[in-house]
Amino acid sequence: MPAFLFVAAALSTAAGAENEPLPDWIIDRPIAFGEERVALMKAYAADHYGMDGITIVPRMIVIHWTGGSSLEAAWKNFNRAKLAGRPFLQKYGKVNVSAHYLVGRDGKVNKLMPDTMMARHAIGLNHCSLGIENVGQGNLTKKQLLADAKLVEYLAGRHDTIGYLIGHYEYRKFEGTSLFIEKYDAYRNKKKDPGKDFMGKLRTRLEALGVNLLGPPAP
């Protein structure tokens, strides 16, 4: 199939999935995406990925942790249009960081934005990935592990374009592949979330569920 037909078909499939009702275990709690944020996100997408919009075809899921202990604080942080603090990130775009899903320490899953809209959560991979944030840092709970596995299983079934699952700390392993796109060589950061132990347990859980997604390329 020609590349442009594949992209068109993938966009059509993703749009159809986006219109499906959410299961009752996902809380629909969207962050603000008004004119200001849309404009900032479009500018970021154009600058870093050469895109003329912010619609994406999900091909990867990236697991994160928030670094804090409060779901409410995390939601309020993601809800802002402009990035506050974090001067290194501000050098490369004013749009705030965001993610598609936010998982509380009790395992409750909150949907923050559409799966087909770009979020700023993983350098070089925002154009093709969904972000799942877990409240915490270094001490994620078993309920979060089970919730993440259930959510990944759901998303992989909802979007047949998804073929990869990684922890945020693994994102740079995609450099040099067709999936990693970033205009600025200096725009990189070192990440350790959500931890190798958590990702190992998550992958084991998903294997038991029959969900087989690829990890990062081997060195």
N, C-alpha and C positions, 0 to 999 in steps of 0.2 A: 504494500500500500504506500503511495507517495506520502512524504512527510506531512504535507499540508492537509491531506485527507485524514491522516492519523490524528493530528492535532484537533481538527474540526470535530472528528468523531469523539475524541476524548472530552472535549469541552461540552459537547452535547450530552454525553453520558454523565459528566460531573454535574451539569446543570439540572439534569433530571433527578439525580440523587439528592441534590440540595433541596429540592421541593418535597421530598419525602418527610412525613412527620417523624419527630424524634421519639425514640423509645422512652418509656416513663422513668427510666433511671438516669436520664440526662436532663439536667436543669438548664433551660434556655435563659441565659443571663447575659445578653449582649453588652459589650463595651461600646462607648460612643464612637460612631464613625460618621461624623458630619462632614460638611464641605471642607473645613480646614484640614481635617485629618486625611480625607481622601486626596486632597491636593498635595499634601506633604508625602503621602504614600506613593502617589503617582510620580512625583519628582524623584523619590528614592528609587523606584523601580526603573525609571528611565535612565538615571545616572549610573546605577550599579549593574543593571541587567539589559539595558537597551530596549526595554519594553515600553509600549505606548498605552498601557493600562495596568490594572492590578489584579486581573483575573488569572488564576493559576490552575494547572492540572496537577493534582497531588500525585507524586510518585514516591514519596518518602515520608516517614513519620520520625520526628526528632523528640526525644524525651529530655525534659529539663527538671531542675528544681528552682524554686523562687529565691532561695536564700533567706527567707523570713519565715515566721511561724504563724502568720495570720492570713487566712483566706481573704478577709475583708480588705486588709491593707494591700494585698497583691492585686485584687480586683480594682481598687481605687487607683493604684499605680498604672495598671494597664489602660484604665479608662481615660487618661489624659491624652490629648492629641499630640502635644509636644514633649519631647524628651527633656527631663529635668536632671541636672547633674550629669555625671558620666561624660566628662569632657572629651575623652577619646572617641566615644561613639558619636558625639555631637559634631565632631570634625567631618563625619561622613554622612550626615543627614540629620534633620531636625525632627523627623517623625518619631513618635514614641515607640518603644518596644511593645510587643504584643504576642499573643499566642491564640490558638484556636480553642484550646480547652484548658481548664484549670481544675485540678483534682485536690480536694481538701484532705486533711489528715484523717478524716473519718471515711474517706473513700468516695465521697459524693462528687459527681462529675458535673462541672459547669461548662456550658458551651458559650464562648465569648464572641465568636464571629463565624461567618460562613466558611466552609471548607474550601470554597473556590475563590476566596479573597486572600491576597498576600498579607502575611504578618511579618513583622521584623523580629526574628528570633534566632536565626542561624546564618551567619555570614556565608555568602556564596551559594546558599541553598534555599533562600526564601522563595525563590521563583518556582520551586517544585515541591515544597514540603509543608507538612502540617506540624504545628508545635503543640506539645502537651506539657504543661507546667504542673509540677507537684509542689504543694506548699511544704516547705521545710528545707533543710540543708544538711546532708550527711546522715540524717536519721529518719528517712522516709519509712512509712508504716506498712505493715502487711496489708492493711485495707487499701492503701494506695497501690501496692503491687497488684492486688487482685483487680482493682478498678482499672488500672492501666492495661492489664491483659485483656479485660473485657472490652475496653474502649478500642484497643488496637485491633482486636478480632472484629469488632463492629465496623471500624473504618476500612479495614482491608476487604471486608465483604461488600461494603457500600461503594468503594471506588476500586474497580479492577485495575486501575493504572498504578496502584501502590505496590511497589516491589521491594522496598527497603525499610528497615527499622534500625535507628542508631541512637546512641546516647549523645548528648551535646558534645561531650569530650572527644568524640570520634569524628567530628565534622571535617577536620582538616585532612583526613585520610582520602577524601574525595578530590582533593586538589590534583589537577592533571587529568581528571575524567571529564566527560561531556556534561555531567550534572553540576559540576562546580563552576559557577560564573561569578567573577568579581573583577571589576575594572581596576581597583587600586591594590597594588601588591602589599602596601603597608597596612591595609585594613584586615587585620587578623587579631584574634585574642585567644588566650589560653583558657580552656574550660575543663572542669572536672565533674560537672553534673551529668547525670544523677548518680554517679559512682559506678565503678565496675561491678561491684557486688550486686547492686540493684539490677543492673542490666543483665547480668548473668542469670539471676533468678527470674527476671521477666522473660527472657528468651526460653528458659526451661519450661516455664508455665505455658508459653505460647506453643511450644512444640507439643506439649501434652494436649493442647486444644486443637492440634492439627493446623496451626497457622505457621506457615514457613516463609518468612520474609528474609531477604538477604541483609547481611550486615555490611560494614564498610569494606572496601577492597583491601586485599592483603598487601602489606608493604612491598 
